[in-house]
Amino acid sequence: MVPGMSAPSALAHALERPPSLAVTLCVCTASQVLATSTVLGLATISPVVAAKLSIHTYWIGYQVSLIYFAGIFASAIAGSLVKRWGAARLNQIALLCAAGGMLGLATGLLPVMIVGSVLIGIGYAFNNPCSSHMLHRQTPARLRNIIFSVKQAGVPAGGVLAALVDPQLTAAFGFRAALALSAIPCLLLAMLFGVLREWWDDDRKPETPIGGRAIWAGQALIWSKPGLLAISFLGFFYSAIQLCVSAFTITMLVTDLGWTAVQAGSVAAIVQVFGAGGRVLWGIVADVLQAGFLVLCMLGLVTGLCCILLLWSGMMPIMVEVGVLCALGACAVGWNGVMLAETARLSSLNAASGSGTMTGDVMVYTFIGVVIGPSVFALIYAHLGSYSETFAWFSIPAALGAILAIWAYRRAAT
């Protein structure tokens, strides 16, 4: 603040200039953190909620799938909405949906919790297209992977927030209060987006059509471009694994290994920390190598290996087991930043797409993967009765994603 200037005057002075890349990155990352924490909020306290509501713990897989099922449709129209209303306005709406969803979950009434899960899915689906649009406009090409990876580090950071805070709040106040309190930060950040919207939404086009025609135009473009199609299906495979890691790690440690909820939550938080660090690291590596698809191939291979190693959960030393989970987090949770940077790069090659606005169209497949992943995980677990063995089966989509990534890399190289 300038000496002698009041707080309102300082704010007015700051608003005379467009937000810097650093400011945009911080706000978009905070939005990502809160969006993810709302998605995983119920999963981090699922044993407590299941006991209170007299339901099975593995039903959380269906709840996560419902969130992302709603996200499929929201993601499909997100690109058009960004163009029509502006990225900041749509991000406001996303945060309000997240807040409303958490309040719905806090009721403890299954029908209302279903509606709340749908709202959370809509809010989460809007988040990435908005942030990608805002960041792509300000980010130099040489820094694209690292900037997008830092923003995507908000996903595991949100997982850390949920894993550390929600079980503690639940133990102190009950799960209803814990979930309701999670709505407050979302409402506060939505207000900040409104304050700076004038700058971020200066490129909006109110005449942009929305609806079925816009959705099909985006999908037609993806299927006509091999690069966009490859990144779309890669997101399908990797997202299925990522959400299973985020949603079932705590439950695996509690159910299979007999850990307490707080102990399991602490390890899950460490896993998410490695995921956040991995996202930044892989973004740097991809920028140095200028080979995003090659990095994505490597991450798929390591993810598959870690899933197989979980077959020996309970038989290996605790520190080794935690190490495997951390490696899994660094790779299975760390791929998104490189993927979104590649999406933005490929989008910019097509002038009709606008900067970053193909993200929503591409992420339709990411959401489909998430819908299928946790539900398939729950079905496999229902037959096997072991979370560790179920994780091993998810080495298959990891391998398929790695094969697809190396194909895309070689195709681009030639």
PyMOL commands that set and color helices and strands:
alter all, ss='L'
color gray80, all
select helices_A, chain A and resi 7-14+21-44+46-53+57-85+87-106+110-138+141-152+154-173+175-181+183-195+197-200+212-224+226-255+261-289+292-312+318-332+336-348+351-353+359-384+387-393+395-413
alter helices_A, ss='H'
color red, helices_A
deselect
rebuild
show_as cartoon
